[in-house]
């Protein structure tokens, strides 16, 4: 075959792949909007992705499982899912495609395979939609709003009904709130529409009314006046941190549960995937989603402790600067945080080392921790220097974490990176709270001292952990196949 013939063949194959990707995107969208069935590819989101995104995700999937994961196979499996009757679900089509190749001799076709693999879906509990109120509308609040509204579909899980802020709400304020939701310097434009309803003091997000409520205190609000009942309040203000203060939300008419997006005192601190099942929402009304750093390191620490045993260790987090720091040098109640955030690396404290033990009691007193704030607006890195009980190797550590990223209870939490060129901006927009950098791991010759590098989007990845926990508290978790 001549060079030109080879080139023409490559062009033809590329066109076929892209055409298949367009077909796949349509099936993904139809499943979501018609049946509330969400497809992901090894936990990577597929909704609102373009053709290039889809093809790149398939390349990652093939590298991850070390077997080809073809877009053509994904289309076949997706159409098979579309052809059978399923309840609202979240399904990993990467895992299904991988397993289909391993077991293709057992089934006559993709429909028979999918029907067998998802046969337990019919036993899933019926979901009652839950009203959600965002108390506060800062960095995390706006990302939660984006995620809640982009994944509303038929509203069969969580329905964002209101956002509470302080101060008057007039046209100017509504326009500014809408603009901040619509455009973000770090995370880009919102993949939807945002308008305002001045007369009713509301935002119109994707054409759906979300009430803007002004209040100085949680107990001052009657949510039932807005048609909101039995709501989950997600407090992302940082103003209320203990059980007594957060209980004020429950005094309001129309609320039943509270979730704090920060470490809390006197309440369960939850890292979803690690200890969420240890706290029953039927018995507990107030929860904490812990911190972004705690959510990043705890899944990795659980995997290592379960497999090798952790004697002791130190956590150093290289953290993006936050709104708590000063933009220019000025007074600050904490040491060093008064210096210009975008010009300095700033040593400061983190409670993540101690906070881990709230989710993993076996690590009580075993970890020290510190933090360095650095001049990036988002995207952080945790370095875990651990002494373990059982000897291991570089390949051994990577095999452990790859297994946890592929199967089990932490597949939503741990993403396994194979990228030799990974840098902080690459992980912005990752829904996993822990991105394990397999190429950076160090294991000393003694086999018991290991250094792990764990990236995390301290805004977006953490927000997804909050959403996962919120679904658990609200009892709207769908049938899943991971």
N, C-alpha and C positions, 0 to 999 in steps of 0.2 A: 504494500500500500504506500502510495506516494505521500509526501509531507502535506500537500494540499488536501488529499483525500482524508488523511488523519485529522487535519484541522476541521474540515467540514463535518466529520463524524463527531468530533468533540462539540462543535456548535450545536449540532442536532440533539445530542444527549443533554446538553445544558438547557436547551429550549424545552425538552421533555421534562426535565427536573423542575424547572420553574413553572411549567404548566401544571404539573402534579401538585406543586406547592400552593398554587392558586386554588386548585380543587380542594386541597386539604384545609386551607384557611376557611373556605366556605362551609365545609362539614363541621369544623370546630365551632364556627359562629352559629350555625343552625342548631347544633346540639346544645349550645349554651342558651341561646335565646328562645328556643322552642321547648326544650326539655329540662333546662337547668342542669345539664351535664357538662362539667368542666373537664377538658382534657389538658394534661400537662405532659411534658417530655422530660423524664427524670427530674421531676419537681420544677422544671423551668416553665414559666407561664407561656401559653400559646395565644391567648386572647389578645387581639389588637396588635399582633406581630405581622411584619411584612414578609415578603418572599425571601429576602436575604436573611432575615432573622431566623426563619424556619429552617433554611438550608444549613446555616451555621450551627444551630442547635442540634441538627441531625449529625453533623460532623463531630461535635462534642460527645454526643451519645455513643457514637461508634467507638471513639477513643476510650470512653469511660468503661464500656463493657468488653472492649477489645474484640468486637464482632461488628460487621457492617449493619448499621441501622438505616435502611433506605427510606426515602420519602415515599416511594411507590408502595412499600410495605405498610407504612403508616396510613396512607390513604385507604388501603384495603382493610386494615383493622378498624379505622375510624368509620368507614361505611358499614362495616359489620356491626359496630356498636350502635350506629344510627338505625339499623334494621330491627333491633330487638327492643323489647319493652323494659325500661329501667326506671327506677325512681331518681330523684335528684342525686347526683353523684359527682365525685371527683376521681378521675381515673388517670393513671400514668400509662400513656400509650407507648412510651419507651420501654417500660417493663413488660407490657403485653407483647409488643413486637419482638423483643428479645426472647421471651418465653415461647412465642409461636415458632421461632426458628429452632429452638431446642426440642420442641415437641411436635413438629409438623407431621411426623409419621403417625401420631395418635388421632389426628382429626382429618375429616374429609375436606373441610374448608374453614375459612376464617370465622364464619358465623358459628359453626359448631364449636370452635375453640373459644370464642368470646362468650358464648352462652354458658359453657362449662365453667370458665374462669370467674364469671360474674354471677353465678347461680345463687350466691348468698345475698345478692342485692335485694331480693324480694322480702327478706327478713328485717330490713332496716326499719327503724322506728319512724313513724310519721312525724314530720317537722311542723312546729307552729312558729310562724314568723315572729321576730322579736323587734320591738321598737328600740332604737338606740339614740342617745343624746350625747353629743360631744360637749363636755364642759371645758371650755378653752379652745382656742383656735390658732395655736402657734405652729412650730415646725411639725411636730408629731400629729397634732390635731388635723392639719390640712392634708397630710399624707393619709391619715385614716379616712378622712372624707373622700379623698380621691379613690382609695381602694374600695370603700363601702359603696360608692356610687357607680364605679365602673363594673362592680361585680353584683349589682342589684338584680339583674336579669328580671325574673318575674316577682322578685321580692319575697321569695320563699324562705330566706334565711334571716338576715338582719336588714332592717329598714332605718336608714338615717332620717330622723324626723326633725331634729332641732340641734342648733349650736348655740351655746350660751357664752356671752362675753360681757365685759363690764363697759359702762359708758353708754351714751345715747346711740341709737341706731337710726340714722337718717340716710338720705340718698348718697351722700358723700361716703359715709362709712360703708354702706352696702357695696358701693362701687369699688372701694379699696379692698374689702374682703373678697369680693368676686375676682378682682385682678390678681391678688395673691394666690388664690386657689387655681386660677387659670394658667398663670405663668410662674415658673420657679427657676431660679438661677442655677440650681444644682440638678434638679430632676426633670427639667424641660417642661414643655407645655402639657397640660392635662388633655388626655385623649377623649374629650367630650365637650359639652357646651356648658357655659356658666352665664346665667343672666340674673337680673334682680327684679323683685316685686316690691316697689317702694310702699305701696298702699298697705300691703300685708306684712311688711318688714321680714322679707324672706329672700333667700337665694333660690334660683331655679337651676338646679344642677341636672343636666341631661333631661330637662323638661319636667323634673320632679321638684315639688315644693319642699324646701328645708327651712323651717322657721328659724329666724335669728332672734334670740331672746336676750334682753339686757337684765342683769341681776348683779347685786353686790354680795349676795349670800345665797347658798344653795337652798335654804329652807324658805326663801321668799317666793319660790316659783311653784305655780300650779300647772303642771304639765297637762293635766286632763283638759284644761281650757283650750289646748291645741289639738285635742283628740289623741293624745299620747297616753298610753296605759302600760303598766307593768314593764317599764323601760329599764334598760341597762344604761347607766350613766358611765361614760368613760372620761375620767377626770385627767386631763393632760395639762393642767395649770401649774402643777408643782407646789401649789399653795397649801394643800391639805395632804399631810403625809402619815397621819396615824389614825387608828380606828375611831377615836372620838371625833376628830374633825371630819373624817370621811362619812361618818354616820349621819351627818347633817344632810347629806343628799337623800337619805332614806326618809327624812321628815317631809320632803316634798311630795305632793300628791302626784301619783302616776309613775313612781319609780319602785323598783324592787331589788336591783343589784347595782353594785358599784365596782368599777375596775380602775385602779390607779396605774398610770403609765410612768412609774418611778418606784424605787424601793420604798416599802411601807413598814411602819412599826405596829406591832400588835395584830397583824393580819397575815394570811398566807402569802409568801412571796413565791410566785410560780414561774418556772421556766417551762413553757409548753413543750411536751415531748419527754420531759424528764420527770416531773413530779405533779403534773396536773391531775392525774387520776387519784392522787392521795387526798384530794380535797373535794368534797361532794357539794355541788352548787345547791342541792336541796337543803343543806344544813348550814351553808356559809353564804353570807350576803355581800361581803366586801373582800376583794382580792387585790393583790399587787402583781403587776407583770415584771417586777424587778427592773434592772437597768439594762441598757443595750450591751454593756460589756459582760455582765453576768449571763445574758442570753447567748453571747458569743462563745464564752469559754466553757460553760457548764456542760453542753452536749459533748464537747471534745473530752473534757475531764471524765465524764461518765464512761465514755467508751474506753479510755485508757485505764481508769480505775477498775472497771469490770474485767478487763482483759489482762492487765499487768499488775495492778495494785499500785497506788500512789503512796510513797512514804512521806514526802514533803516536797515543796516547790515554791517558786516565785513567779508571780505574774507581773509583767511590765506591759502596759498598754500605751501604744503610740496613737493618741486620740486626736481627731479633728477638733478644731476650736469650736466653741459653742457660744450661744448668746449670753451665757453667764460671764464671759470674759469681756474685757474692755476693748473697743475698737482702736482707741488711742490710749496712751498712758494716762491713768487717772486713779483716783482712790478706789479701793476694793477691800471688802471685809476679810478676804482670804489672801494669804501671802502669794506673791508672784502673779496672781490672776489679774492684777491691775495693769500689767504691761501689755502693750499693743499685740493683740492676738495674731494678726496677719504678718507680724514682723519677727516674732520670737518663738523659739521652742521653750515651753514653760513647764517646769516640773511641778506637779501637784499631786494631791492624794486621790485614791479611788478606794471605795469600800468593796469592790467586786471580789477580792480575795476572800474576805470574811463572808460576803453575801452568798457565795457558792454553797456554803454549808447549810443554808436554809433549804436548798433544793437537794443537796447531797450531804446528809449529816455525817457520813463516813469521812468527809474531808475537813471536819471541824478542827481548827487549829493547825492545819497542815500547810496553809498557803499564806505567804506574805504578798503584798502588792503595792504598786506605785503607778503613776501615770505621767506621761509627757504629752502636753497639748502642743500640736504642731500646726504650721500655717497652711492647712488645707481646710476647706469648708465642710467636707464630708468624706467618709471613708477612713476607717481606722484599722489598726493592727494590734493584736494581742500576742505577746511572746511568752510562752509557757516553758519555764526551765524546771523540769521534774526529775526527781529521783524515784524510780519505780522498784517494786519488790522482785519482779521476775526479769531475768535477762532477755534482751531482745536485740533487734538489728534494724537498720533503716528499712529494709524490705518488710520486716515483721511489723513495724509501726504502720507503714503505709497500707499493708494488707488489712490490718485491724480497722483502720479508719475508712478504707474503701468499702469494706463489708458493711460497716454501719451506715455509710452513705447510700448503699445499694438496697439494703433490706433491714427490716426491724422498725423500732419505734422512733428512730431519730432521722429518718430519711428526709423529712421536711426541714430539719434543722442543720444537717451537715451537707455541704456541697464540697465535692472532692475536685480540686483544681489540678490539671495536668500541664498547666501553662508555665513554661520557663521564663516568660517575659511579663508575668503578672505584676502590675503596679496598682496603687490605690484607686486611681480613676477607673480602672477596669471593673472593680467590684461594685461601683455605684449602680443601684438599681437591682441588686440581687435580693431575692425574696428570702433566701436562707440566712439565718443569723450568724452562721459559722461557715466561712469558706476556708477549708483546710488546704494550705499550700504544700502539696506533697513534694515539690522540688526544693523547698527550703529546709526541710527537716534535717536535724543533726542528731546522730546517736554516737556517743563516745565509745571508745574501744571496750570499756568495761561492760557495756550493754545495759547499764541501769540508769544512766543519765541521758535524758532526751530533751531536745529543744524543739518545740512545735511553734509554727507561725500560723496564726489564725486571723484572716482578714474579716472585716464586717462592715457593712453599710450601717452606721450607727443611727441612721434615720429610717431608711426604707426597710432594711432587713428587720430592724426592731419593730417597726409598725406592723409587719406581717406576723410577728410573734404575738403582738397585742391582739390582732384580728383572730388568730388561731385560738387564743385563750378566751376571747370574747365569745366565740362560737361555742366553746365548751361550756362556759358559764350559762349562755343563753339556750343551751341544748338544741342547737341547730346544725350540729355537725352532720354532714351527709354521709352516705355510704362511700367509702374510699377503697381504691385498689392501688396499692403501692408495691 
